[in-house]
Amino acid sequence: MSIFHTPMYDNRVRVAVDRAGGPTRVAVMLGVANNTVHSWIHKKNVPNINHARRLADATFFDVRDLRPVR
């Protein structure tokens, strides 16, 4: 069983944000509001491709994990 199938890891945006140091640090790093990062965590999606790429690069995630294709 992969660690990504446990409830704690179902939200990959949350895991990436935690790896990067938390919502406040990610907000500063990306130049967005703190509540924007919390919204991404809640929605399990980083809608802006540039923000998704920067967060993915900083946390060694695949951008598709943070911004799934529909």
PDB file of N, CA, C and O in Angstrom:
ATOM      1  N   MET A   1       0.849  -1.194   0.000  1.00  0.00           N
ATOM      2  CA  MET A   1       0.000   0.000   0.000  1.00  0.00           C
ATOM      3  C   MET A   1       0.881   1.239   0.000  1.00  0.00           C
ATOM      4  O   MET A   1       1.789   1.366   0.822  1.00  0.00           O
ATOM      5  N   SER A   2       0.615   2.137  -0.910  1.00  0.00           N
ATOM      6  CA  SER A   2       1.359   3.387  -1.018  1.00  0.00           C
ATOM      7  C   SER A   2       0.990   4.325   0.130  1.00  0.00           C
ATOM      8  O   SER A   2      -0.139   4.301   0.620  1.00  0.00           O
ATOM      9  N   ILE A   3       1.943   5.148   0.551  1.00  0.00           N
ATOM     10  CA  ILE A   3       1.628   6.110   1.611  1.00  0.00           C
ATOM     11  C   ILE A   3       0.615   7.130   1.142  1.00  0.00           C
ATOM     12  O   ILE A   3      -0.062   7.746   1.965  1.00  0.00           O
ATOM     13  N   PHE A   4       0.492   7.328  -0.179  1.00  0.00           N
ATOM     14  CA  PHE A   4      -0.464   8.297  -0.690  1.00  0.00           C
ATOM     15  C   PHE A   4      -1.901   7.800  -0.619  1.00  0.00           C
ATOM     16  O   PHE A   4      -2.824   8.550  -0.937  1.00  0.00           O
ATOM     17  N   HIS A   5      -2.108   6.562  -0.212  1.00  0.00           N
ATOM     18  CA  HIS A   5      -3.464   6.044  -0.089  1.00  0.00           C
ATOM     19  C   HIS A   5      -3.965   6.053   1.353  1.00  0.00           C
ATOM     20  O   HIS A   5      -5.058   5.565   1.639  1.00  0.00           O
ATOM     21  N   THR A   6      -3.171   6.605   2.246  1.00  0.00           N
ATOM     22  CA  THR A   6      -3.631   6.743   3.623  1.00  0.00           C
ATOM     23  C   THR A   6      -4.352   8.087   3.748  1.00  0.00           C
ATOM     24  O   THR A   6      -4.025   9.022   3.017  1.00  0.00           O
ATOM     25  N   PRO A   7      -5.322   8.203   4.656  1.00  0.00           N
ATOM     26  CA  PRO A   7      -6.099   9.447   4.767  1.00  0.00           C
ATOM     27  C   PRO A   7      -5.248  10.696   4.930  1.00  0.00           C
ATOM     28  O   PRO A   7      -5.608  11.752   4.409  1.00  0.00           O
ATOM     29  N   MET A   8      -4.132  10.605   5.637  1.00  0.00           N
ATOM     30  CA  MET A   8      -3.298  11.768   5.870  1.00  0.00           C
ATOM     31  C   MET A   8      -2.747  12.323   4.553  1.00  0.00           C
ATOM     32  O   MET A   8      -2.530  13.529   4.430  1.00  0.00           O
ATOM     33  N   TYR A   9      -2.522  11.450   3.575  1.00  0.00           N
ATOM     34  CA  TYR A   9      -1.908  11.864   2.317  1.00  0.00           C
ATOM     35  C   TYR A   9      -2.901  11.995   1.168  1.00  0.00           C
ATOM     36  O   TYR A   9      -2.484  12.185   0.025  1.00  0.00           O
ATOM     37  N   ASP A  10      -4.187  11.900   1.433  1.00  0.00           N
ATOM     38  CA  ASP A  10      -5.167  12.050   0.372  1.00  0.00           C
ATOM     39  C   ASP A  10      -5.145  13.457  -0.217  1.00  0.00           C
ATOM     40  O   ASP A  10      -5.503  13.650  -1.379  1.00  0.00           O
ATOM     41  N   ASN A  11      -4.735  14.420   0.565  1.00  0.00           N
ATOM     42  CA  ASN A  11      -4.670  15.803   0.094  1.00  0.00           C
ATOM     43  C   ASN A  11      -3.208  16.133  -0.198  1.00  0.00           C
ATOM     44  O   ASN A  11      -2.459  16.533   0.693  1.00  0.00           O
ATOM     45  N   ARG A  12      -2.820  15.963  -1.449  1.00  0.00           N
ATOM     46  CA  ARG A  12      -1.424  16.179  -1.819  1.00  0.00           C
ATOM     47  C   ARG A  12      -1.026  17.642  -1.761  1.00  0.00           C
ATOM     48  O   ARG A  12       0.146  17.961  -1.558  1.00  0.00           O
ATOM     49  N   VAL A  13      -1.987  18.528  -1.936  1.00  0.00           N
ATOM     50  CA  VAL A  13      -1.686  19.955  -1.796  1.00  0.00           C
ATOM     51  C   VAL A  13      -1.282  20.236  -0.346  1.00  0.00           C
ATOM     52  O   VAL A  13      -0.324  20.968  -0.099  1.00  0.00           O
ATOM     53  N   ARG A  14      -2.000  19.664   0.595  1.00  0.00           N
ATOM     54  CA  ARG A  14      -1.656  19.849   2.017  1.00  0.00           C
ATOM     55  C   ARG A  14      -0.257  19.312   2.307  1.00  0.00           C
ATOM     56  O   ARG A  14       0.515  19.956   3.017  1.00  0.00           O
ATOM     57  N   VAL A  15       0.073  18.155   1.774  1.00  0.00           N
ATOM     58  CA  VAL A  15       1.394  17.569   2.000  1.00  0.00           C
ATOM     59  C   VAL A  15       2.477  18.471   1.406  1.00  0.00           C
ATOM     60  O   VAL A  15       3.504  18.706   2.043  1.00  0.00           O
ATOM     61  N   ALA A  16       2.255  18.976   0.195  1.00  0.00           N
ATOM     62  CA  ALA A  16       3.234  19.855  -0.435  1.00  0.00           C
ATOM     63  C   ALA A  16       3.419  21.143   0.362  1.00  0.00           C
ATOM     64  O   ALA A  16       4.545  21.596   0.567  1.00  0.00           O
ATOM     65  N   VAL A  17       2.318  21.727   0.806  1.00  0.00           N
ATOM     66  CA  VAL A  17       2.390  22.956   1.597  1.00  0.00           C
ATOM     67  C   VAL A  17       3.135  22.687   2.904  1.00  0.00           C
ATOM     68  O   VAL A  17       3.961  23.500   3.321  1.00  0.00           O
ATOM     69  N   ASP A  18       2.856  21.564   3.549  1.00  0.00           N
ATOM     70  CA  ASP A  18       3.572  21.219   4.781  1.00  0.00           C
ATOM     71  C   ASP A  18       5.067  21.032   4.515  1.00  0.00           C
ATOM     72  O   ASP A  18       5.901  21.489   5.297  1.00  0.00           O
ATOM     73  N   ARG A  19       5.403  20.365   3.418  1.00  0.00           N
ATOM     74  CA  ARG A  19       6.816  20.168   3.060  1.00  0.00           C
ATOM     75  C   ARG A  19       7.532  21.497   2.841  1.00  0.00           C
ATOM     76  O   ARG A  19       8.716  21.635   3.147  1.00  0.00           O
ATOM     77  N   ALA A  20       6.802  22.467   2.309  1.00  0.00           N
ATOM     78  CA  ALA A  20       7.395  23.775   2.007  1.00  0.00           C
ATOM     79  C   ALA A  20       7.471  24.680   3.238  1.00  0.00           C
ATOM     80  O   ALA A  20       8.028  25.775   3.161  1.00  0.00           O
ATOM     81  N   GLY A  21       6.925  24.242   4.358  1.00  0.00           N
ATOM     82  CA  GLY A  21       7.032  25.023   5.585  1.00  0.00           C
ATOM     83  C   GLY A  21       5.731  25.580   6.106  1.00  0.00           C
ATOM     84  O   GLY A  21       5.727  26.307   7.099  1.00  0.00           O
ATOM     85  N   GLY A  22       4.622  25.255   5.458  1.00  0.00           N
ATOM     86  CA  GLY A  22       3.317  25.686   5.943  1.00  0.00           C
ATOM     87  C   GLY A  22       2.702  26.761   5.066  1.00  0.00           C
ATOM     88  O   GLY A  22       3.365  27.322   4.194  1.00  0.00           O
ATOM     89  N   PRO A  23       1.429  27.043   5.305  1.00  0.00           N
ATOM     90  CA  PRO A  23       0.694  27.997   4.469  1.00  0.00           C
ATOM     91  C   PRO A  23       1.300  29.397   4.416  1.00  0.00           C
ATOM     92  O   PRO A  23       1.347  30.004   3.346  1.00  0.00           O
ATOM     93  N   THR A  24       1.751  29.905   5.521  1.00  0.00           N
ATOM     94  CA  THR A  24       2.303  31.257   5.539  1.00  0.00           C
ATOM     95  C   THR A  24       3.576  31.332   4.702  1.00  0.00           C
ATOM     96  O   THR A  24       3.754  32.265   3.919  1.00  0.00           O
ATOM     97  N   ARG A  25       4.445  30.363   4.865  1.00  0.00           N
ATOM     98  CA  ARG A  25       5.692  30.352   4.101  1.00  0.00           C
ATOM     99  C   ARG A  25       5.416  30.212   2.604  1.00  0.00           C
ATOM    100  O   ARG A  25       6.068  30.865   1.789  1.00  0.00           O
ATOM    101  N   VAL A  26       4.443  29.355   2.238  1.00  0.00           N
ATOM    102  CA  VAL A  26       4.093  29.186   0.822  1.00  0.00           C
ATOM    103  C   VAL A  26       3.492  30.478   0.275  1.00  0.00           C
ATOM    104  O   VAL A  26       3.805  30.883  -0.845  1.00  0.00           O
ATOM    105  N   ALA A  27       2.641  31.119   1.050  1.00  0.00           N
ATOM    106  CA  ALA A  27       2.032  32.376   0.611  1.00  0.00           C
ATOM    107  C   ALA A  27       3.104  33.418   0.318  1.00  0.00           C
ATOM    108  O   ALA A  27       3.037  34.101  -0.703  1.00  0.00           O
ATOM    109  N   VAL A  28       4.070  33.545   1.183  1.00  0.00           N
ATOM    110  CA  VAL A  28       5.162  34.503   0.975  1.00  0.00           C
ATOM    111  C   VAL A  28       5.997  34.103  -0.241  1.00  0.00           C
ATOM    112  O   VAL A  28       6.342  34.947  -1.068  1.00  0.00           O
ATOM    113  N   MET A  29       6.320  32.818  -0.345  1.00  0.00           N
ATOM    114  CA  MET A  29       7.140  32.318  -1.443  1.00  0.00           C
ATOM    115  C   MET A  29       6.489  32.594  -2.805  1.00  0.00           C
ATOM    116  O   MET A  29       7.177  32.915  -3.774  1.00  0.00           O
ATOM    117  N   LEU A  30       5.157  32.465  -2.868  1.00  0.00           N
ATOM    118  CA  LEU A  30       4.450  32.608  -4.137  1.00  0.00           C
ATOM    119  C   LEU A  30       3.819  33.983  -4.327  1.00  0.00           C
ATOM    120  O   LEU A  30       3.288  34.277  -5.398  1.00  0.00           O
ATOM    121  N   GLY A  31       3.871  34.822  -3.306  1.00  0.00           N
ATOM    122  CA  GLY A  31       3.313  36.165  -3.414  1.00  0.00           C
ATOM    123  C   GLY A  31       1.792  36.185  -3.465  1.00  0.00           C
ATOM    124  O   GLY A  31       1.191  36.989  -4.177  1.00  0.00           O
ATOM    125  N   VAL A  32       1.180  35.287  -2.697  1.00  0.00           N
ATOM    126  CA  VAL A  32      -0.280  35.228  -2.617  1.00  0.00           C
ATOM    127  C   VAL A  32      -0.702  35.399  -1.165  1.00  0.00           C
ATOM    128  O   VAL A  32       0.124  35.346  -0.254  1.00  0.00           O
ATOM    129  N   ALA A  33      -1.990  35.604  -0.964  1.00  0.00           N
ATOM    130  CA  ALA A  33      -2.513  35.743   0.398  1.00  0.00           C
ATOM    131  C   ALA A  33      -2.534  34.382   1.097  1.00  0.00           C
ATOM    132  O   ALA A  33      -2.686  33.338   0.461  1.00  0.00           O
ATOM    133  N   ASN A  34      -2.381  34.422   2.402  1.00  0.00           N
ATOM    134  CA  ASN A  34      -2.427  33.207   3.204  1.00  0.00           C
ATOM    135  C   ASN A  34      -3.744  32.462   3.002  1.00  0.00           C
ATOM    136  O   ASN A  34      -3.755  31.233   2.920  1.00  0.00           O
ATOM    137  N   ASN A  35      -4.854  33.198   2.920  1.00  0.00           N
ATOM    138  CA  ASN A  35      -6.142  32.519   2.744  1.00  0.00           C
ATOM    139  C   ASN A  35      -6.255  31.861   1.373  1.00  0.00           C
ATOM    140  O   ASN A  35      -7.053  30.940   1.199  1.00  0.00           O
ATOM    141  N   THR A  36      -5.473  32.315   0.397  1.00  0.00           N
ATOM    142  CA  THR A  36      -5.438  31.666  -0.909  1.00  0.00           C
ATOM    143  C   THR A  36      -4.854  30.268  -0.776  1.00  0.00           C
ATOM    144  O   THR A  36      -5.387  29.316  -1.347  1.00  0.00           O
ATOM    145  N   VAL A  37      -3.778  30.139  -0.038  1.00  0.00           N
ATOM    146  CA  VAL A  37      -3.153  28.832   0.175  1.00  0.00           C
ATOM    147  C   VAL A  37      -4.115  27.906   0.925  1.00  0.00           C
ATOM    148  O   VAL A  37      -4.226  26.725   0.596  1.00  0.00           O
ATOM    149  N   HIS A  38      -4.803  28.439   1.921  1.00  0.00           N
ATOM    150  CA  HIS A  38      -5.781  27.623   2.647  1.00  0.00           C
ATOM    151  C   HIS A  38      -6.911  27.175   1.724  1.00  0.00           C
ATOM    152  O   HIS A  38      -7.426  26.065   1.865  1.00  0.00           O
ATOM    153  N   SER A  39      -7.292  28.019   0.796  1.00  0.00           N
ATOM    154  CA  SER A  39      -8.320  27.651  -0.183  1.00  0.00           C
ATOM    155  C   SER A  39      -7.833  26.507  -1.067  1.00  0.00           C
ATOM    156  O   SER A  39      -8.593  25.581  -1.350  1.00  0.00           O
ATOM    157  N   TRP A  40      -6.577  26.559  -1.507  1.00  0.00           N
ATOM    158  CA  TRP A  40      -6.019  25.470  -2.314  1.00  0.00           C
ATOM    159  C   TRP A  40      -6.050  24.162  -1.538  1.00  0.00           C
ATOM    160  O   TRP A  40      -6.404  23.117  -2.084  1.00  0.00           O
ATOM    161  N   ILE A  41      -5.678  24.222  -0.265  1.00  0.00           N
ATOM    162  CA  ILE A  41      -5.678  23.018   0.559  1.00  0.00           C
ATOM    163  C   ILE A  41      -7.097  22.465   0.656  1.00  0.00           C
ATOM    164  O   ILE A  41      -7.316  21.266   0.483  1.00  0.00           O
ATOM    165  N   HIS A  42      -8.038  23.328   0.927  1.00  0.00           N
ATOM    166  CA  HIS A  42      -9.441  22.904   1.058  1.00  0.00           C
ATOM    167  C   HIS A  42      -9.961  22.280  -0.243  1.00  0.00           C
ATOM    168  O   HIS A  42     -10.669  21.274  -0.218  1.00  0.00           O
ATOM    169  N   LYS A  43      -9.599  22.891  -1.379  1.00  0.00           N
ATOM    170  CA  LYS A  43     -10.078  22.406  -2.686  1.00  0.00           C
ATOM    171  C   LYS A  43      -9.210  21.294  -3.274  1.00  0.00           C
ATOM    172  O   LYS A  43      -9.564  20.693  -4.289  1.00  0.00           O
ATOM    173  N   LYS A  44      -8.057  21.022  -2.622  1.00  0.00           N
ATOM    174  CA  LYS A  44      -7.107  20.002  -3.072  1.00  0.00           C
ATOM    175  C   LYS A  44      -6.616  20.280  -4.492  1.00  0.00           C
ATOM    176  O   LYS A  44      -6.432  19.362  -5.291  1.00  0.00           O
ATOM    177  N   ASN A  45      -6.407  21.563  -4.788  1.00  0.00           N
ATOM    178  CA  ASN A  45      -6.039  21.957  -6.136  1.00  0.00           C
ATOM    179  C   ASN A  45      -5.378  23.340  -6.108  1.00  0.00           C
ATOM    180  O   ASN A  45      -5.836  24.246  -5.412  1.00  0.00           O
ATOM    181  N   VAL A  46      -4.300  23.481  -6.874  1.00  0.00           N
ATOM    182  CA  VAL A  46      -3.662  24.783  -7.064  1.00  0.00           C
ATOM    183  C   VAL A  46      -4.024  25.215  -8.487  1.00  0.00           C
ATOM    184  O   VAL A  46      -3.393  24.756  -9.439  1.00  0.00           O
ATOM    185  N   PRO A  47      -5.020  26.082  -8.655  1.00  0.00           N
ATOM    186  CA  PRO A  47      -5.542  26.366  -9.986  1.00  0.00           C
ATOM    187  C   PRO A  47      -4.591  27.112 -10.922  1.00  0.00           C
ATOM    188  O   PRO A  47      -4.658  26.918 -12.135  1.00  0.00           O
ATOM    189  N   ASN A  48      -3.723  27.945 -10.399  1.00  0.00           N
ATOM    190  CA  ASN A  48      -2.798  28.703 -11.238  1.00  0.00           C
ATOM    191  C   ASN A  48      -1.602  27.814 -11.583  1.00  0.00           C
ATOM    192  O   ASN A  48      -0.895  27.352 -10.687  1.00  0.00           O
ATOM    193  N   ILE A  49      -1.373  27.573 -12.870  1.00  0.00           N
ATOM    194  CA  ILE A  49      -0.305  26.663 -13.288  1.00  0.00           C
ATOM    195  C   ILE A  49       1.066  27.133 -12.837  1.00  0.00           C
ATOM    196  O   ILE A  49       1.907  26.309 -12.476  1.00  0.00           O
ATOM    197  N   ASN A  50       1.312  28.430 -12.848  1.00  0.00           N
ATOM    198  CA  ASN A  50       2.621  28.935 -12.414  1.00  0.00           C
ATOM    199  C   ASN A  50       2.849  28.689 -10.930  1.00  0.00           C
ATOM    200  O   ASN A  50       3.944  28.297 -10.529  1.00  0.00           O
ATOM    201  N   HIS A  51       1.837  28.914 -10.119  1.00  0.00           N
ATOM    202  CA  HIS A  51       1.963  28.647  -8.687  1.00  0.00           C
ATOM    203  C   HIS A  51       2.119  27.147  -8.444  1.00  0.00           C
ATOM    204  O   HIS A  51       2.919  26.731  -7.606  1.00  0.00           O
ATOM    205  N   ALA A  52       1.362  26.344  -9.170  1.00  0.00           N
ATOM    206  CA  ALA A  52       1.459  24.892  -9.019  1.00  0.00           C
ATOM    207  C   ALA A  52       2.866  24.404  -9.374  1.00  0.00           C
ATOM    208  O   ALA A  52       3.426  23.560  -8.675  1.00  0.00           O
ATOM    209  N   ARG A  53       3.430  24.930 -10.451  1.00  0.00           N
ATOM    210  CA  ARG A  53       4.787  24.528 -10.849  1.00  0.00           C
ATOM    211  C   ARG A  53       5.824  24.921  -9.805  1.00  0.00           C
ATOM    212  O   ARG A  53       6.705  24.130  -9.470  1.00  0.00           O
ATOM    213  N   ARG A  54       5.718  26.137  -9.294  1.00  0.00           N
ATOM    214  CA  ARG A  54       6.699  26.592  -8.292  1.00  0.00           C
ATOM    215  C   ARG A  54       6.602  25.784  -7.006  1.00  0.00           C
ATOM    216  O   ARG A  54       7.619  25.431  -6.409  1.00  0.00           O
ATOM    217  N   LEU A  55       5.370  25.491  -6.582  1.00  0.00           N
ATOM    218  CA  LEU A  55       5.201  24.672  -5.381  1.00  0.00           C
ATOM    219  C   LEU A  55       5.689  23.253  -5.628  1.00  0.00           C
ATOM    220  O   LEU A  55       6.337  22.662  -4.764  1.00  0.00           O
ATOM    221  N   ALA A  56       5.388  22.705  -6.788  1.00  0.00           N
ATOM    222  CA  ALA A  56       5.849  21.354  -7.125  1.00  0.00           C
ATOM    223  C   ALA A  56       7.372  21.292  -7.142  1.00  0.00           C
ATOM    224  O   ALA A  56       7.961  20.358  -6.598  1.00  0.00           O
ATOM    225  N   ASP A  57       8.006  22.271  -7.758  1.00  0.00           N
ATOM    226  CA  ASP A  57       9.472  22.300  -7.816  1.00  0.00           C
ATOM    227  C   ASP A  57      10.095  22.400  -6.428  1.00  0.00           C
ATOM    228  O   ASP A  57      11.114  21.769  -6.147  1.00  0.00           O
ATOM    229  N   ALA A  58       9.477  23.192  -5.571  1.00  0.00           N
ATOM    230  CA  ALA A  58      10.018  23.393  -4.219  1.00  0.00           C
ATOM    231  C   ALA A  58       9.840  22.173  -3.324  1.00  0.00           C
ATOM    232  O   ALA A  58      10.547  22.024  -2.327  1.00  0.00           O
ATOM    233  N   THR A  59       8.901  21.303  -3.675  1.00  0.00           N
ATOM    234  CA  THR A  59       8.568  20.181  -2.783  1.00  0.00           C
ATOM    235  C   THR A  59       8.768  18.819  -3.430  1.00  0.00           C
ATOM    236  O   THR A  59       8.414  17.794  -2.846  1.00  0.00           O
ATOM    237  N   PHE A  60       9.335  18.803  -4.639  1.00  0.00           N
ATOM    238  CA  PHE A  60       9.621  17.563  -5.363  1.00  0.00           C
ATOM    239  C   PHE A  60       8.366  16.754  -5.672  1.00  0.00           C
ATOM    240  O   PHE A  60       8.392  15.523  -5.697  1.00  0.00           O
ATOM    241  N   PHE A  61       7.274  17.465  -5.907  1.00  0.00           N
ATOM    242  CA  PHE A  61       6.032  16.838  -6.356  1.00  0.00           C
ATOM    243  C   PHE A  61       5.939  16.968  -7.865  1.00  0.00           C
ATOM    244  O   PHE A  61       6.573  17.839  -8.461  1.00  0.00           O
ATOM    245  N   ASP A  62       5.160  16.116  -8.469  1.00  0.00           N
ATOM    246  CA  ASP A  62       4.800  16.288  -9.874  1.00  0.00           C
ATOM    247  C   ASP A  62       3.674  17.313  -9.901  1.00  0.00           C
ATOM    248  O   ASP A  62       2.745  17.232  -9.096  1.00  0.00           O
ATOM    249  N   VAL A  63       3.744  18.267 -10.805  1.00  0.00           N
ATOM    250  CA  VAL A  63       2.728  19.321 -10.869  1.00  0.00           C
ATOM    251  C   VAL A  63       1.331  18.728 -11.049  1.00  0.00           C
ATOM    252  O   VAL A  63       0.349  19.327 -10.610  1.00  0.00           O
ATOM    253  N   ARG A  64       1.228  17.574 -11.681  1.00  0.00           N
ATOM    254  CA  ARG A  64      -0.082  16.938 -11.879  1.00  0.00           C
ATOM    255  C   ARG A  64      -0.709  16.473 -10.563  1.00  0.00           C
ATOM    256  O   ARG A  64      -1.923  16.284 -10.485  1.00  0.00           O
ATOM    257  N   ASP A  65       0.115  16.291  -9.537  1.00  0.00           N
ATOM    258  CA  ASP A  65      -0.423  15.940  -8.215  1.00  0.00           C
ATOM    259  C   ASP A  65      -1.088  17.132  -7.544  1.00  0.00           C
ATOM    260  O   ASP A  65      -1.981  16.967  -6.713  1.00  0.00           O
ATOM    261  N   LEU A  66      -0.657  18.313  -7.903  1.00  0.00           N
ATOM    262  CA  LEU A  66      -1.166  19.531  -7.279  1.00  0.00           C
ATOM    263  C   LEU A  66      -2.240  20.207  -8.108  1.00  0.00           C
ATOM    264  O   LEU A  66      -3.014  21.015  -7.597  1.00  0.00           O
ATOM    265  N   ARG A  67      -2.285  19.880  -9.370  1.00  0.00           N
ATOM    266  CA  ARG A  67      -3.243  20.500 -10.287  1.00  0.00           C
ATOM    267  C   ARG A  67      -3.726  19.413 -11.252  1.00  0.00           C
ATOM    268  O   ARG A  67      -3.339  19.390 -12.421  1.00  0.00           O
ATOM    269  N   PRO A  68      -4.570  18.520 -10.750  1.00  0.00           N
ATOM    270  CA  PRO A  68      -4.986  17.372 -11.573  1.00  0.00           C
ATOM    271  C   PRO A  68      -5.717  17.808 -12.848  1.00  0.00           C
ATOM    272  O   PRO A  68      -6.464  18.786 -12.869  1.00  0.00           O
ATOM    273  N   VAL A  69      -5.467  17.046 -13.890  1.00  0.00           N
ATOM    274  CA  VAL A  69      -6.156  17.259 -15.153  1.00  0.00           C
ATOM    275  C   VAL A  69      -7.534  16.637 -15.046  1.00  0.00           C
ATOM    276  O   VAL A  69      -7.691  15.522 -14.549  1.00  0.00           O
ATOM    277  N   ARG A  70      -8.530  17.369 -15.517  1.00  0.00           N
ATOM    278  CA  ARG A  70      -9.897  16.871 -15.408  1.00  0.00           C
ATOM    279  C   ARG A  70     -10.254  15.988 -16.543  1.00  0.00           C
ATOM    280  O   ARG A  70     -11.375  15.483 -16.604  1.00  0.00           O
TER     281      ARG A  70
END
